[in-house]
Amino acid sequence: MSNKVKSSTYRAGIAAALLSSALVGGLLATGPLSAIAPAQAEAVRVDSAQQPGFADVVEKVSPAVVSVRVKSAINQTSDDGSGFPGMDQLPDDHPLKRFFYDFGGPDQRPGQRGMEPRKSPRDQHRPDRVRPTAQGSGFFISEDGYLVTNNHVVEDGSAYTVVLNDGTELDAKLIGKDKRTDLAVLKVDDKRKFTYVSFGDDNQIRVGQWVVAVGNPFGLGGTVTAGIVSARGRDIGAGPYDDFLQIDAAVNRGNSGGPAFNLNGEVVGINTAIFSPSGGSVGIAFAIPATTAKNVVDQLIKTGSVSRGWIGVQIQPVSKEIAESLGLSEEKGALVAEPQADGPAAKAGIVAGDVITAVNGETVADPRDLAKKIAGISAGKDAELTVWHKGGAKSLNVAIKPYPQDDSQASNAPQQDDSSKQSALDDYGLTVMPADDGKGVVVTDVDRQGDAADKGIATGDVIVSVNNKPVTSAADIDAAIAEATKSGRKAVLMQVQSNDQSRFVALPINQG
């Protein structure tokens, strides 16, 4: 066979082999053998409804939220700001002084307000020098430039600058501030019309609902965080009107005065404090409820100050034991520990041991509720108080007065000498003697294992009444306890004075 024929035959064989391979490949790819062919895995993807997110809300409300910069005239002072005695004797550039300034000193404890920067030690020795001392957040509530922030942001200020979300800086003036609720109102005078937001009804918001916080943490303006309402009605010891919303949206230094929005873009709270062992957000922040803020802000805009009603009583909660000792069916109301002399309540006939259970027909849940209800009544008006007095309810009209600037009360300093024990008081671990002024009995000894010690009664305290009856001797106490026992009461109520404070203590009656 010639080479030409061989070459032609070879090429034909190659073509046949390629055709066969293609046919077999097609069979493998499409026929029954495809089950054993390797296949590539597909990337995981879940088809589900997408969450709407917060972008629409943020886009609408962000122009109304501002950064607030505060300046103050810093006067000469011997306090270096570190909180450590003698630190002012060190040079300003001393590393030890700088260390305590940077880390806040011992007076900057977690869980308190004061989320804004501290004054530099260097500035505190330069009299009449105006320097930035604080920054926080705020938000417009009207198109003509009224805006809300925290009192603790502006309280030491002499000049205020508002920074809009587009970076524009505008001067502002202080309209008014209220220390008791930590609120303040500023005003920007400008020809433009500002984007503003409104207060919502925080009473309608439920624990677990979303909130969006917008503010200026660490000077980073326009920062948005989101979380839920963790709790309502929090009392953090900031003042008599504590009623905070607790939220878990990230709130840090500089967020003070910024709004917390619901998903309708309404302000339901004003961020004012955090709890943090580290100084940063740990998901526990507190916001002033919108309903509280709206009332205060309205007054600040109209008059520059806040007027609150006052009746002049020192009050405490009604515990289960106290309710039982007074014959109350519920642990509600506010127990009057002491009415202020010549105050509105005292003039109306309210005495220590009375329980205020309603104001103008509205039930009083606890002392904080009473404080809020009375504060909301204008001075000069009368309020009808329902009072539980000596085992029965009665109504009294009380003339509401303006809240005084000075809340000081007279002190009742007891003296003591010899002591003796009385059998009725042995059960409580108490030893008493008549007071020198004839008003009550002085506690001269307390058994640490007794019921009285458990309730906080201490040596030097004065027991002035038992079950709302004045006592001047141990025999008076014995008689009051015996009467309560005969009436089937499970506890006896003692009015106790400690230094300049009066309170009620319920002690269980020994049924044996």
Sequence and secondary structure as in RCSB ss.txt:
>XXXX:A:sequence
MSNKVKSSTYRAGIAAALLSSALVGGLLATGPLSAIAPAQAEAVRVDSAQQPGFADVVEKVSPAVVSVRVKSAIN
QTSDDGSGFPGMDQLPDDHPLKRFFYDFGGPDQRPGQRGMEPRKSPRDQHRPDRVRPTAQGSGFFISEDGYLVTN
NHVVEDGSAYTVVLNDGTELDAKLIGKDKRTDLAVLKVDDKRKFTYVSFGDDNQIRVGQWVVAVGNPFGLGGTVT
AGIVSARGRDIGAGPYDDFLQIDAAVNRGNSGGPAFNLNGEVVGINTAIFSPSGGSVGIAFAIPATTAKNVVDQL
IKTGSVSRGWIGVQIQPVSKEIAESLGLSEEKGALVAEPQADGPAAKAGIVAGDVITAVNGETVADPRDLAKKIA
GISAGKDAELTVWHKGGAKSLNVAIKPYPQDDSQASNAPQQDDSSKQSALDDYGLTVMPADDGKGVVVTDVDRQG
DAADKGIATGDVIVSVNNKPVTSAADIDAAIAEATKSGRKAVLMQVQSNDQSRFVALPINQG
>XXXX:A:secstr
  HHHHHHHHHHHHHHHHHHHHHHHHHHHHSGGGGGS                SHHHHHHHGGGEEEEEEEEEE 
  S  SSSSTTGGGS TT HHHHHHHHT  TT  TTSS  S    TTGGGSTTEEEEEEEEEEEE STTSEEEE 
HHHHTT SEEEEE TTS EEEEEEEEEETTTTEEEEE   SS      B  GGG  TT EEEEEE GGG TTEEE
EEEEEEEEE  SS TT  EEEE S   TT TT EEE TTS EEEEEEEE  SSSS  S EEEEEHHHHHHHHHHH
HHHSS   EE  EEEEE  HHHHHHHT SSS SEEEEEE TTSHHHHHT  TT EEEEETTEE  SHHHHHHHHH
TS TT EEEEEEEETTEEEEEEEE EE  S              B  HHHHTTTEEEEE TTSSSEEEEEE TTS
HHHHTT  TT EEEEETTEE SSHHHHHHHHHHHHHTT SEEEEEEEETTEEEEEEEE    
